[in-house]
């Protein structure tokens, strides 16, 4: 068992439930294809990291998918909202004896293993590590002990998520390190800016 745990949050590949804003512009199947591509990218980068790993699915554990390779523990997210689900995942990590825990989503094509390795290194010197996203949220959060206030009574999916997180961190007088800002892919503009070479046909065509 490693002292470090890398937590991945992914959504099950159910048409109409992933990348809904993107689906408005490229159709449900196109959005599903993009999300599957992002999940595969996340797997490729996290698979290179030397740590224990666990993938938390949104609805149910996928059998025989790319994460079912013996390197990833597999669980289902628990909680009524994203904050509670992340809190529960971190709580379970520290209860299991891990000294550092990092959570990443599956929306960021720019995420590389070097960002995760930097986060692990910086946790030697800081209470928290944050990967800011260009949309005002964050693509990575790491800690070496649990701070429930960072997750409780919080709203997500808006442009001030990172600002509110930093304000909470300041109120708790915690040290933190910011990773490079990266671009999550949630809209068609995000997709165009990402450089991913996709051609899509709308469901309406």
Secondary structure, 3 states (H helix, E strand, C coil): CCCEEEEEEECCCCCCCCCHHHHHHHCHHHHHHHHHHHHHHHHHHHCCCCCEEEEEECCCCCCCCCCCCCCEEEEECCCCCHHHHHHHHHHHHHHCCCCEEEEECCCECCCCHHHHHHHHHHCCCCCEEEEEECCCCEEEEEECCCCHHHCCCCCCCCCCHHHHHHHHHHHCCCCEEECCCECECCCHHHHHHHCCCCCCCCCCC
